[in-house]
Amino acid sequence: MSVVGGVLVSIYSVLFTVELILMLFFRLKFKTSTKAESDLPKVTVLVCARNEEHNLKRCLNSILRLNYPQESMQVLVGDDNSEDGTWNIIEHFQKRHNHIKGVKIENEKEGLIAKANVLNQLIDLSTDEFQVIIDADMEVQPDWLRTMVGALQENQLISGYTQIASVGRYSHLQFFDWQIVLHSMKAMADAIRPISILGNNMGFRKSAYDQVGGFRALGPTDVEDLGLLQRFQKAGLQTSQVIEQTGFAETQPQLTFSEMITQRCRWMNGVFTHHLILAVPAFFARLWVVPFLLTLFVAYIDLALFILSYAYFTTCLKYWQMHKHTNRKFKLFLYEPFFISLLDTFALLRIIFKGKVSWKGRKF
């Protein structure tokens, strides 16, 4: 085996060891979020919507089914210059439910763009200490808000538990991939500290948010969730990743291969912007298909088999671990790690050659 082959074997051996350590940390240090007391505090639910006429009704109906007193909850829905019938749906709900209020977001204020601009304007309209964010394409479980508020009793910023809905041919793959990411985030959060956060399902205390300067302190960015997490951490505030079956939210999957790549481009852009040091080893581990194909091409069959074995063994370990913390039945297919790695490879190439990422018809 060549020197290059030996180096690659060493690197993937280290990565495999790290995977095992993370699994051990996850098992030993898994923390259950504190449930909210019967005396539930007032909370504001912030919903960001842009061109969501096909999803918003489902989202708001699920919020209406929340096991939380309506007199202790207000729902602010921000319409971010939608070009479809999103505002008509918002008007329909706010006319029938006093605790739901629609807000048209027509201008960028304080130098903010995209979702950060919407959230900044919505939060300014709320005085509640507990603020919870949910995207308009999400559907929440009845105890979702109780779980989020309960976790905020001991934390200033939390990332919620999100699952992928069973819709379309690629939903199974995305469900499995999201579970890998979320459980890895949970392991790091419980053992050391959170390294990332999901902006589609998160919550914070307004007093802490104001203390760190809020979204307005981030400036123009399309990765407002990671930026906010870092400001909370720099201020020494408590943050956490929530994984609770009693209160998860469900998001819609990307329906095409192209949509999945575009989504990954946004994720990678955020990681490279805020966590470059962590991004290098993380993506080296996920992009194993590149060295696998290269080594196979130059006839290092033994090394190629080693890298392939690494991918499948770590995937099986993650499947075994996650199966204990989800009530959804899903099967493990052998092509999944290869498919996921291929997606990340294409996404990385698109970022390298195109640079900009797109979201809801906008490019950043």
C-alpha positions in Angstrom: 0.0 0.0 0.0 1.4 3.4 -0.9 2.1 6.3 1.5 -1.1 8.0 0.4 -3.0 4.9 1.1 -1.5 4.5 4.5 -2.4 8.1 5.4 -6.0 7.6 4.3 -6.3 4.5 6.3 -5.0 6.3 9.4 -7.4 9.2 8.9 -10.4 7.0 8.6 -9.3 4.9 11.5 -9.2 8.0 13.6 -12.6 9.1 12.3 -14.1 5.7 13.1 -12.7 6.0 16.7 -14.3 9.4 17.0 -17.6 8.0 15.9 -17.4 5.3 18.7 -16.5 8.0 21.3 -19.5 10.1 20.2 -21.8 7.2 20.5 -20.5 6.5 24.1 -21.0 10.1 25.0 -24.5 10.1 23.6 -25.4 7.0 25.7 -23.9 8.2 28.9 -24.7 11.9 28.8 -28.1 12.0 27.1 -30.1 14.7 28.9 -33.9 14.8 29.0 -35.4 18.2 28.7 -37.3 19.5 31.7 -41.1 19.5 31.1 -43.1 22.6 31.6 -45.0 23.0 34.8 -48.8 23.1 34.9 -48.6 26.9 35.3 -47.6 27.6 31.8 -46.0 31.0 31.0 -46.9 33.3 28.2 -45.1 32.5 24.9 -44.9 33.9 21.4 -44.7 31.6 18.4 -43.0 33.2 15.5 -43.8 31.8 12.0 -41.8 32.9 9.0 -43.5 32.4 5.6 -42.4 33.1 2.1 -44.4 31.5 -0.8 -45.8 28.9 1.5 -49.4 28.7 0.3 -49.2 24.9 0.0 -47.8 24.4 3.6 -49.0 27.3 5.8 -52.5 26.0 6.4 -51.2 22.7 7.7 -48.7 24.5 9.9 -51.3 26.9 11.5 -53.8 24.1 12.0 -51.2 22.1 13.9 -50.5 25.2 16.1 -54.3 25.4 16.8 -54.1 21.8 18.1 -51.3 22.6 20.6 -51.8 21.4 24.1 -51.3 24.9 25.4 -53.8 27.5 26.6 -54.6 30.1 23.9 -54.8 32.9 26.4 -51.1 32.3 27.2 -50.0 32.2 23.6 -49.8 34.6 20.7 -48.8 33.6 17.1 -47.1 36.1 14.9 -46.9 35.1 11.2 -44.6 37.1 9.1 -45.2 37.2 5.3 -41.9 37.8 3.7 -43.0 39.4 0.4 -44.7 36.3 -0.8 -45.6 36.0 -4.5 -48.4 33.5 -4.0 -51.5 33.2 -1.9 -49.7 33.1 1.5 -51.2 36.4 2.8 -54.7 35.3 2.0 -54.2 32.2 4.2 -52.8 34.4 7.0 -55.8 36.7 6.8 -58.2 33.7 6.9 -56.7 32.5 10.2 -56.3 35.9 11.9 -59.9 36.7 11.3 -61.1 33.6 13.1 -58.5 33.3 15.9 -57.7 36.2 18.1 -54.3 34.9 19.2 -53.0 34.7 15.6 -51.7 37.9 14.0 -50.3 38.4 10.5 -47.5 40.9 9.7 -46.5 41.9 6.2 -42.8 42.2 5.9 -42.2 44.5 2.9 -38.9 46.2 3.7 -35.5 45.2 4.9 -34.7 47.0 8.2 -31.5 47.6 10.1 -29.4 46.1 7.4 -30.9 42.6 7.8 -31.9 40.3 5.0 -33.9 37.1 4.5 -35.3 35.3 7.5 -33.3 37.4 10.0 -35.1 40.5 8.8 -38.5 38.8 9.3 -37.7 37.5 12.8 -36.2 40.8 13.9 -39.4 42.7 13.0 -41.7 40.0 14.6 -39.7 39.9 17.8 -40.0 43.7 18.2 -43.8 43.3 18.3 -43.6 40.8 21.2 -43.0 41.4 24.9 -43.2 37.7 26.0 -40.1 36.3 27.7 -40.4 32.9 25.8 -40.0 33.1 22.1 -40.3 30.0 19.9 -39.6 29.9 16.1 -41.2 27.5 13.6 -41.0 27.5 9.8 -44.2 27.7 7.8 -43.6 24.3 6.2 -43.6 22.6 9.6 -46.3 20.6 11.4 -45.9 20.5 15.2 -47.1 17.8 17.6 -49.6 18.7 20.3 -47.0 18.8 23.1 -44.3 20.5 21.0 -44.7 23.9 22.7 -44.9 22.5 26.2 -41.6 20.6 25.5 -39.9 23.7 24.1 -41.0 26.0 26.9 -40.0 23.3 29.4 -36.5 23.2 28.0 -36.3 27.0 28.2 -36.8 26.8 31.9 -33.1 25.8 32.2 -31.7 27.2 29.0 -31.6 30.5 27.2 -31.4 29.1 23.7 -32.6 25.7 22.4 -32.8 23.8 19.2 -35.9 21.6 18.8 -36.3 18.1 17.5 -37.3 17.9 13.8 -38.3 14.9 11.8 -39.0 14.5 8.1 -42.5 13.7 6.9 -43.0 10.5 4.8 -43.8 12.3 1.5 -42.0 11.5 -1.8 -39.4 9.0 -2.9 -36.5 10.6 -1.1 -38.2 11.2 2.3 -36.8 8.0 3.8 -33.2 9.0 2.9 -33.7 12.5 4.3 -35.3 11.2 7.5 -32.3 9.0 8.1 -29.8 11.8 7.3 -31.5 14.3 9.5 -31.5 11.9 12.4 -27.8 11.4 12.0 -27.2 15.1 12.1 -29.5 15.8 15.0 -28.2 13.0 17.2 -24.6 14.0 16.5 -25.6 17.6 17.5 -27.2 16.2 20.7 -24.1 14.1 21.5 -21.9 17.2 21.2 -24.3 19.5 23.1 -24.7 17.1 26.1 -21.0 16.1 26.2 -19.4 19.5 25.5 -21.5 22.2 23.9 -23.8 22.7 20.9 -22.0 23.2 17.6 -25.0 24.0 15.5 -28.7 24.8 15.7 -31.8 24.3 13.5 -33.4 27.6 12.6 -36.7 26.0 11.5 -37.4 24.9 15.1 -35.8 26.8 17.9 -36.6 28.9 21.0 -35.0 31.5 23.3 -35.6 33.8 26.2 -36.1 37.4 25.0 -34.1 38.9 27.9 -31.1 36.8 26.7 -31.8 37.6 23.1 -31.7 41.4 23.9 -28.6 40.9 26.0 -26.6 39.6 23.0 -28.0 42.2 20.6 -30.4 39.9 18.7 -30.5 39.4 15.0 -29.7 43.0 14.4 -26.2 42.5 15.8 -25.5 39.9 13.1 -25.8 42.2 10.1 -26.8 40.8 6.6 -26.6 37.0 6.8 -28.7 34.1 5.6 -27.4 31.8 8.4 -29.0 33.7 11.3 -29.4 30.6 13.4 -25.7 29.8 13.7 -24.8 33.4 14.1 -27.3 33.7 17.0 -26.0 30.5 18.7 -22.4 31.8 18.6 -23.4 35.1 20.2 -25.3 33.3 23.0 -22.2 31.1 23.6 -19.8 34.0 23.6 -22.0 35.6 26.3 -21.7 32.5 28.4 -25.4 31.7 28.1 -26.8 28.2 28.4 -27.8 26.5 25.1 -29.1 23.0 24.4 -30.3 20.5 21.8 -33.7 19.0 22.5 -34.6 15.5 21.5 -38.0 14.5 22.9 -40.6 12.2 21.3 -43.3 14.1 23.2 -42.8 17.3 21.3 -41.2 17.2 17.9 -42.0 19.1 14.7 -42.2 17.6 11.2 -40.9 19.3 8.1 -41.6 18.5 4.5 -38.8 16.7 2.6 -37.1 18.1 -0.6 -38.9 16.3 -3.4 -36.1 16.2 -6.1 -32.4 15.5 -6.2 -31.7 19.1 -7.2 -33.7 20.5 -4.2 -31.7 18.3 -1.8 -28.4 19.6 -3.3 -29.6 23.2 -3.0 -30.6 22.7 0.7 -27.2 21.2 1.4 -25.5 24.2 -0.2 -27.3 26.4 2.3 -26.2 24.2 5.2 -22.6 24.1 4.0 -22.5 27.8 3.5 -23.5 28.3 7.2 -21.0 25.8 8.5 -18.1 27.2 6.4 -19.0 30.7 7.5 -19.2 30.0 11.3 -17.5 26.7 12.0 -14.6 26.4 9.5 -12.4 24.4 11.9 -15.1 21.9 12.5 -16.2 21.8 8.9 -13.0 20.3 7.5 -13.0 17.0 9.5 -16.8 16.8 9.4 -17.0 17.0 5.6 -14.0 14.8 5.1 -15.9 12.1 7.0 -19.1 12.6 5.0 -17.4 12.9 1.6 -15.8 9.5 1.8 -17.1 8.7 -1.7 -14.4 10.8 -3.3 -11.3 9.0 -1.8 -13.2 5.7 -2.3 -13.6 6.3 -6.1 -10.0 7.6 -6.4 -8.5 4.7 -4.6 -10.6 2.3 -6.6 -9.5 4.0 -9.8 -5.8 3.5 -9.0 -6.5 -0.2 -8.0 -6.0 0.1 -4.3 -8.8 -2.4 -3.8 -7.9 -3.2 -0.2 -8.0 0.5 0.7 -11.2 1.1 -1.2 -12.8 -1.7 0.7 -11.6 -0.3 4.0 -13.1 3.1 3.3 -16.4 1.5 2.2 -16.4 -0.6 5.4 -15.9 2.6 7.4 -18.9 4.2 5.9 -21.2 1.3 6.4 -20.1 0.4 9.9 -20.5 4.0 11.2 -23.9 4.2 9.4 -25.0 1.0 11.1 -23.8 2.3 14.5 -25.8 5.5 14.0 -28.9 3.6 12.9 -28.7 1.4 16.0 -28.3 4.4 18.3 -31.1 6.5 16.8 -33.5 3.6 16.7 -33.8 3.9 20.5 -34.9 7.5 20.4 -37.5 7.6 17.6 -40.9 6.0 17.5 -40.9 5.9 13.7 -40.0 2.7 12.0 -37.5 3.0 9.2 -35.2 0.5 7.4 -31.5 0.8 6.7 -30.6 0.3 3.1 -27.0 -0.3 2.0 -27.1 2.5 -0.6 -27.9 5.2 1.9 -24.5 6.3 3.0 -23.3 6.3 -0.6 -26.3 8.4 -1.7 -25.9 10.9 1.2 -22.2 11.3 0.5 -22.9 11.8 -3.2 -25.3 14.6 -2.4 -22.8 16.3 -0.2 -20.1 16.0 -2.9 -22.3 17.6 -5.5 -23.3 20.4 -3.1 -19.7 21.1 -2.3 -18.8 21.3 -6.0 -21.8 23.7 -6.6 -20.5 26.0 -3.9 -17.0 25.9 -5.2 -18.0 26.7 -8.8 -21.2 28.8 -8.3 -20.6 30.4 -4.9 -24.0 31.8 -4.2 -26.8 29.8 -2.6 -30.5 30.2 -3.3 -33.6 30.3 -0.9 -37.2 30.9 -1.9 -36.2 32.5 -5.2 -33.5 34.7 -3.6 -29.7 34.3 -4.1 -27.2 35.1 -1.4 
